[in-house]
Amino acid sequence: MKKNIHSYEISLPGCAEPIIFETGWKAKQANGSIWIKQGGTVVLVTAVAGKAPEAYQDFFPLTVNYVEKMYSVGKIPGGYVKRETKPSDRETLISRLIDRPLRPLFDDGFRNETQVVATVLSADGIGLPDILALNAASAALMISDIPFSMAVGGVRIGKLNGELIVNPPVELHEKLSMNIVVAGTKDAIAMVEAGMNGVTEKEVIEALEYGHEQIKKLVEVQERMAAEIGKPQMEYTDFSLPKDLVQEAYDKFGTAFKDAFAVKGKLESYEAIDKVKEDYLAYVLETRGEDEFEANKGIYKDIAKEVEKIVFRNSLVKTHKRADGRALDEIRPIDIEVGVLPMAHGSALFTRGETQALVVATLGSKNDSQTLESIEGISNKSFMLQYNFPPFSVGEVGRIGAPGRREIGHGALAERALSAVVPNDSSFPYTVRVVSEILESNGSSSMATVCGGALSMMDAGLQITAPVAGVAMGLVMEDDGDYVILTDIMGLEDHLGDMDFKVAGTETGITALQMDIKIKGLSKEILTKALAQAKESRLFILNKYKEILPEPRKDLNPNAPRVFTMNINPDKTGALIGPQGKNIKAIVEATGASIDILDGGIVNIFGKNQATIDNAVNMIEATIAEAVVGKTYTAIVKKVMEYGAFVEILPGLEGLLHISQYAHERIPSIADYLKVGDKVDVMYMGKDRNGRMELSRKALLPKPEKAEKQDKSEENA
């Protein structure tokens, strides 16, 4: 069988292996498929579009699934079923990473259900497959017949020792001061996802510019593929809204929408906006008749939404007036409370406008860390942040259950923002779990989580290296290029605007970025202005902290576990643990302490109070203690034999009390005197030439009179 394989290759600076795009042989029934590889890493990405919906559909049903197969690294999945099941948080986050820059680039009127699947088939552990998957997803769409307007390229930019690195290997990731995933078209940047250790805005812009240079190369390859082997675009039902009907609705109801935006309060404003939409639908029913209205009800509903959007955006750009009356760079009123939960280790209630986050910090031992299994191997995570968005936070009724993609994504962003300031294990041997409960939401809840998270840890007495604050920046850009940048966006500005640019950091630098846009890209000018405006806002919020809690509390919360670190002889680690963990389990059960045993003989003891820790220390010292020659021990009988009894003189330290060493006189059977569980005093006599312990009860007993006389006679002679 002839294999019609098309191959395209590109090399990026500093990368040892080229990126190779292949198509034409594998997964041929998909609308578009790319087999992408670099070194020993292989990812298959397919793009498939279904048939057009039978009736009008008001949204584009795009699904992106990133899947890591454990066989890609020669492993069998853990768990009972031994197969890949529901997506991990990591797979969910990467699916979102791929989705975000692609979604705005499909034709506006296209509504066919579309699915992009990226499957990691082989992973060499040198580079992460996510960047390959992102580029292959765009390439698969470009060569397909799916109406996708322009190619997207993506790279990871790291910074190490002042140098920028393209797609740094995994082994360097923990050493990087900056780790940015940037995606874009040949003209502009479209998506940013980043974590960093307090770098400056200037450094971020430099990294984004360098990243865009590499993106252009990746886009050029995809454009060449599309020109040479791309399929003609499919015919599809165009669900774009009729411009004449939109204009009619704008002329008649534009002013009413504008008045509705001016109503104070989120719920009140939304109610007023909904009333205008209802009035418009009533107008359509009256003027066009029931049959026309019912046949195209979905279209008319979307026309109302489109007019809402147009009025909102025009008002912002032309008047620079926001719906709630704020200036473009003004932050909503902030209220901060700390220590709101009496029994929690640390808690904070952060309110910004109508967005409110209750954030709770809990401290535990390293035994409480999260174990993660992925194609990179098994790892332990000692800092966790989890974000919950219950339906009541937006005045709705909804399902309560496992976190969705949005919750996982928001939690991961806040976690990146705060992880940069959490003390390392050597100075703070705790596991930290931060949970954000969104009680009320009108935009920027992830950044409220960042603020509340920092304050909750400070309230717990966790000595973070610096307070962190976050703010969400928005953008509204008209077709003529006129635009406004918005600080601290609320729900409507996020929903009807063009950008959601979240920036978190300390007084000295940025710790996390996430940028999503609904347009095809952003210029350096807009990015620079947005970052500068975000910095001013971040400093303003941090100054608000100082009014309530200027620095972490000097002592840990009384409810938080205490920790004591002791150093033991590393050779004694096995004795402390005991067979099948018997010794350490016994100490934990007896004292209620949590104990982490680390390399190098470091033992961290966690207890609810000092007495718990003291008891654990005493038991550990007893367990690893060495027997002293000539010292008397109260031993416990563990086993009785014909020739003697095995006794434990120290935890985990057993020896034989030979029948000849039980008494001065000869006894027929030691079983007549000892049984399992009995206690008996013995003297440790040292070790024999074979290294076995010699124990004696006889040495503790007075010698019989006959024996004493005999000894004296021998001395006189």
GURO-33905 format. One record per residue (C-alpha): residue in three letters; x, y, z. Coordinates in steps of 0.05 Angstrom, whole numbers, plus 5000, padded with zeros to 4 digits. Example, Ala and Ser with C-alpha at 12.3 -4.5 7.8 and 13.67 -1.06 7.14 Angstrom:
% GURO-33905
ALA524649105156/SER527349795143/
//
This chain:
% GURO-33905
MET500050005000/LYS502750684980/LYS503751155038/ASN502551875017/ILE506352205075/HIS507652955075/SER513053185123/TYR514953895145/GLU520754055191/ILE522654665233/SER528354795281/LEU527855305337/PRO533855635372/GLY536855235429/CYS532654605415/ALA536853985403/GLU531553645359/PRO527353935303/ILE519653935304/ILE516853495249/PHE509653555224/GLU507152945186/THR500452815153/GLY497352395098/TRP497651695126/LYS495251665198/ALA487951805219/LYS485951965147/GLN478451975160/ALA478952585204/ASN477953255170/GLY485053405188/SER490453025225/ILE497653165245/TRP502852675271/ILE507753145306/LYS514352925336/GLN520553205368/GLY525852725392/GLY522352145426/THR515852525437/VAL509952385390/VAL503052695392/LEU497252545345/VAL492253115336/THR485853055297/ALA480453555279/VAL473453335260/ALA467253745245/GLY460353455247/LYS454353625205/ALA450954295210/PRO445554345264/GLU438454265238/ALA436054885273/TYR439255555291/GLN444655485345/ASP447056085384/PHE454055835402/PHE459955475369/PRO460454765399/LEU467954675400/THR471154145445/VAL478554055455/ASN481153425490/TYR488353315509/VAL489752595530/GLU496152295559/LYS496951545549/MET501151205603/TYR504050725551/SER507451345523/VAL512551275578/GLY512250515585/LYS507650505646/ILE501250145665/PRO496150625697/GLY495050565772/GLY488350445805/TYR483649865802/VAL481449885729/LYS488649975702/ARG486650445646/GLU486151185633/THR479451435658/LYS477152145671/PRO481852715652/SER486852925704/ASP487353655724/ARG493653705683/GLU490053435620/THR484253915633/LEU488854515639/ILE492554335575/SER485954235538/ARG484154945559/LEU490955185538/ILE489854925467/ASP482655155463/ARG483655875481/PRO487856135423/LEU484055715371/ARG476855885388/PRO476756615363/LEU479556415295/PHE473755995268/ASP468956345221/ASP463656745259/GLY457656395228/PHE460455685234/ARG456355255282/ASN458054535264/GLU460154135324/THR467754095323/GLN472553665363/VAL480053715368/VAL483453115402/ALA490753115420/THR493452445442/VAL500452365471/LEU503051715443/SER510351755463/ALA513952215513/ASP521552235522/GLY521252665585/ILE525653205554/GLY520353695532/LEU512953735551/PRO508153505496/ASP503354085508/ILE506954565460/LEU507254035406/ALA499753895415/LEU498054645409/ASN501854735344/ALA499254075315/ALA492054275332/SER492754905292/ALA496154535235/ALA490753995233/LEU485454545226/MET489454925174/ILE490054325127/SER482854105139/ASP476554355104/ILE474054655170/PRO473255415164/PHE479155635207/SER481756325188/MET489156335206/ALA494755925236/VAL496755945309/GLY503755795336/GLY505755675408/VAL512155645447/ARG514455605519/ILE519556135539/GLY523756035601/LYS528756485634/LEU534956195668/ASN540756615693/GLY538257215654/GLU537756835588/LEU531356675550/ILE530455955528/VAL525655675476/ASN521855055499/PRO526554915558/PRO527354175577/VAL523353925635/GLU529453825679/LEU530454585679/HIS523354795695/GLU524254835771/LYS530355285761/LEU526855785716/SER525256485741/MET520056535686/ASN515856005651/ILE511256295598/VAL506955945546/VAL505356445492/ALA501056315430/GLY499256775373/THR498456895299/LYS503757175253/ASP501257875269/ALA499857875344/ILE499757505410/ALA493257155426/MET494356775491/VAL499056785551/GLU499656305609/ALA505356415657/GLY508356305726/MET514456675750/ASN518456885810/GLY517057625814/VAL519757865747/THR518658575721/GLU513758805668/LYS519558975622/GLU522158255627/VAL515357985610/ILE514758415548/GLU521758205525/ALA519857475534/LEU513357565496/GLU516857915439/TYR522157365435/GLY516656835437/HIS512857175381/GLU519057145337/GLN518956385344/ILE511356365334/LYS512156695266/LYS516656115244/LEU511555595266/VAL505955975231/GLU509956015166/VAL510655255165/GLN503155155176/GLU501555665121/ARG506055285073/MET502554635092/ALA495754945079/ALA497955225012/GLU500954564988/ILE496354025016/GLY490454385048/LYS483354175030/PRO478254655000/GLN473754965053/MET467354585066/GLU460554885052/TYR456755035115/THR450555375139/ASP452356085159/PHE448956275223/SER451456995223/LEU446157485245/PRO442757905190/LYS445958595193/ASP439458955174/LEU435658645232/VAL441258815280/GLN441159535256/GLU433659575264/ALA433959315335/TYR439659795352/ASP435760395326/LYS429460225366/PHE432459945431/GLY439560215435/THR437760775483/ALA433860295528/PHE439959845533/LYS444360435550/ASP439560635606/ALA439459915632/PHE447059905638/ALA446760515682/VAL442460165735/LYS446460055799/GLY447759355824/LYS449258725785/LEU442658365794/GLU438659005785/SER442359185721/TYR441658475694/GLU434258505708/ALA433659175671/ILE437558895611/ASP433158275609/LYS427058725609/VAL429659085547/LYS430758415512/GLU423758205529/ASP421058865501/TYR424858745436/LEU422158035430/ALA415058295442/TYR416258815387/VAL418458265339/LEU412357845355/GLU407758435344/THR410958665279/ARG412658005246/GLY407357535271/GLU407456915312/ASP409556435257/GLU415656835238/PHE417456965310/GLU416956235332/ALA420855985270/ASN426656455284/LYS426156575359/GLY433456375371/ILE435956875319/TYR431857445349/LYS434557285419/ASP441657325393/ILE440057975357/ALA438158265425/LYS444658015454/GLU448558315396/VAL445358995406/GLU446858955480/LYS454158835462/ILE454459395411/VAL451459905458/PHE455859705515/ARG462259735474/ASN460660375438/SER459060735503/LEU465560515534/VAL470060695476/LYS466861355458/THR465161625527/HIS470261265571/LYS464561155620/ARG463660475652/ALA456860185670/ASP458160265744/GLY460760975738/ARG468160805751/ALA474061105714/LEU477560635666/ASP483260515715/GLU479160515779/ILE478559915824/ARG471959735857/PRO471259855933/ILE475259355973/ASP473659056041/ILE478258576078/GLU476958146139/VAL481857636168/GLY480957096220/VAL473557026203/LEU473356276218/PRO475056126291/MET477555406282/ALA481055486215/HIS488655566214/GLY487956196172/SER482156536138/ALA480457166099/LEU474257466069/PHE476257896009/THR470858315977/ARG471858745915/GLY465459055891/GLU460458495883/THR465757955881/GLN467157615947/ALA471857035963/LEU472256666029/VAL479256356028/VAL481755866080/ALA488855616093/THR490154946127/LEU496954686148/GLY498853956151/SER504853496150/LYS508353236088/ASN504152606096/ASP498253056074/SER501553236008/GLN498053055943/THR500852475902/LEU500352595827/GLU501252075772/SER502652315701/ILE507152135643/GLU512652535679/GLY512252035736/ILE509652045807/SER510652685846/ASN508352995911/LYS505153675916/SER505754035982/PHE502154685962/MET495054625936/LEU489855145919/GLN482754945903/TYR477455405876/ASN469955295884/PHE464555675848/PRO457655475875/PRO451555695835/PHE448956135892/SER454856605881/VAL451256865819/GLY444156785845/GLU442856145807/VAL440655435821/GLY445554915795/ARG449154265805/ILE454054165863/GLY459353655848/ALA466253545820/PRO469954165796/GLY469054345723/ARG474254595674/ARG473255315694/GLU474255165768/ILE480454755755/GLY483255305711/HIS481955865760/GLY484855465817/ALA491155305778/LEU492156035761/ALA491456265834/GLU496055695855/ARG501455925808/ALA500756635833/LEU501756435906/SER506555855900/ALA512256335884/VAL511956625955/VAL510855995996/PRO517055816037/ASN520955216014/ASP520954546049/SER527454646086/SER524955256124/PHE517555066127/PRO516254316128/TYR508754366121/THR503654176069/VAL499154776055/ARG492154726027/VAL488455366008/VAL481155325989/SER477255895958/GLU469655905966/ILE466656435920/LEU460756715958/GLU458957255907/SER461357385837/ASN461257965789/GLY467857855753/SER475157735773/SER473657185823/SER480256835809/MET484057465827/ALA479857555890/THR482156845906/VAL489357055898/CYS488357645945/GLY484457235996/GLY489356665991/ALA495357106008/LEU491557416067/SER489256736093/MET496356466094/MET498757106129/ASP493157016179/ALA495456306193/GLY502456556209/LEU505456266147/GLN511656676132/ILE510656796058/THR516357176025/ALA511757746003/PRO504357895999/VAL501157775930/ALA495258125898/GLY491758025832/VAL487458425784/ALA483758265719/MET484758755661/GLY479858825604/LEU479759115534/VAL474559365486/MET477059495415/GLU472859755358/ASP473759585284/ASP477160255272/GLY482660085321/ASP480260545377/TYR480560195444/VAL480160255520/ILE483759855574/LEU479659705636/THR482159575706/ASP478659065751/ILE473358835702/MET466558625725/GLY462158085694/LEU459158485637/GLU465958765617/ASP468758065614/HIS462857785577/LEU462058345526/GLY469358565522/ASP475258295482/MET480358105535/ASP481057795603/PHE488257925624/LYS489557695695/VAL495957945729/ALA498257745798/GLY504557935835/THR508158265893/GLU510658975902/THR516958815863/GLY514558355807/ILE509657895773/THR508357185796/ALA502856955747/LEU499557165682/GLN493756915642/MET491157255580/ASP485157055538/ILE482457465481/LYS476457435434/ILE479957805378/LYS485557555334/GLY491357855373/LEU494258425414/SER499758915398/LYS505859055441/GLU502959745455/ILE496559455486/LEU500358925526/THR505259445554/LYS499659915574/ALA495559355605/LEU501459115647/ALA503159815670/GLN495859945690/ALA495659275726/LYS501859435766/GLU498760085792/SER492559705813/ARG496659145845/LEU500459645888/PHE493959985908/ILE491059315932/LEU497359135969/ASN496959796006/LYS489959596027/TYR492958976059/LYS497359416103/GLU491259726135/ILE488859046159/LEU494758566162/PRO501258886139/GLU505358246147/PRO504457516167/ARG502757396240/LYS509157256279/ASP506556606307/LEU502656036276/ASN495256016292/PRO494155636357/ASN489855136318/ALA495454976269/PRO499854366282/ARG506754486312/VAL512954196282/PHE519553976313/THR525353766271/MET530453276299/ASN536552966267/ILE538152236277/ASN543651786253/PRO541551616181/ASP543650896197/LYS538050886249/THR532551056199/GLY530950326187/ALA530450196262/LEU525750786270/ILE521250546215/GLY521549806235/PRO519249206195/GLN513349396151/GLY513250066187/LYS511549736254/ASN515550206298/ILE513550866267/LYS506250656264/ALA506450486338/ILE509251176355/VAL504051526313/GLU498451126344/ALA500951226415/THR502151976410/GLY497452236356/ALA503252576322/SER504652586248/ILE511852406230/ASP515552526165/ILE522252176156/LEU526652506104/ASP533252346073/GLY539552476114/GLY536452286180/ILE531752886184/VAL525352746223/ASN519653246225/ILE514653136281/PHE507853476276/GLY503253526336/LYS497153906359/ASN501054146421/GLN507854116452/ALA506053516496/THR504553096434/ILE511253286403/ASP515053136468/ASN511852446474/ALA513752286402/VAL520852526412/ASN521652096474/MET519051486437/ILE523451616377/GLU529651686421/ALA527851046456/THR526750686390/ILE533450866361/ALA537350836426/GLU543350366428/ALA544349876483/VAL549850046534/VAL554449496561/GLY553149386635/LYS546449746635/THR540249416662/TYR533949406618/THR526949186632/ALA525748716574/ILE519248446545/VAL518847716528/LYS517247616454/LYS518346876445/VAL519946276489/MET524345696465/GLU527345086498/TYR534145416502/GLY531846106525/ALA527346696512/PHE527747236460/VAL526647906494/GLU526148636470/ILE530549106511/LEU529149716468/PRO523949836414/GLY525849406355/LEU532149136391/GLU531548406410/GLY536447896437/LEU536647206468/LEU536547106543/HIS539746416544/ILE537045916594/SER544045886626/GLN543646636640/TYR536946636675/ALA539446416743/HIS545646176779/GLU542545496789/ARG540845036732/ILE533545066711/PRO530144516670/SER525844976627/ILE525445726621/ALA518045646604/ASP516945496677/TYR519046206693/LEU517346646633/LYS511746706582/VAL510547176524/GLY508947876548/ASP512547806615/LYS517548336636/VAL524348136661/ASP530448546682/VAL536748376644/MET543748656637/TYR546748786569/MET553548436569/GLY555848646499/LYS556248246435/ASP559447566422/ARG564447446367/ASN558647336319/GLY555548016334/ARG549747736374/MET547248086437/GLU549047746503/LEU543847846557/SER543947616629/ARG538947606686/LYS543847206728/ALA548747786730/LEU543548196768/LEU542447666822/PRO546747576885/LYS551146976881/PRO549246366924/GLU553246286990/LYS556745656966/ALA559045996903/GLU561546596942/LYS565746146989/GLN568645786930/ASP570546436897/LYS574046676961/SER577846026968/GLU580346096897/GLU582546806911/ASN586446606975/ALA589846036939/
//
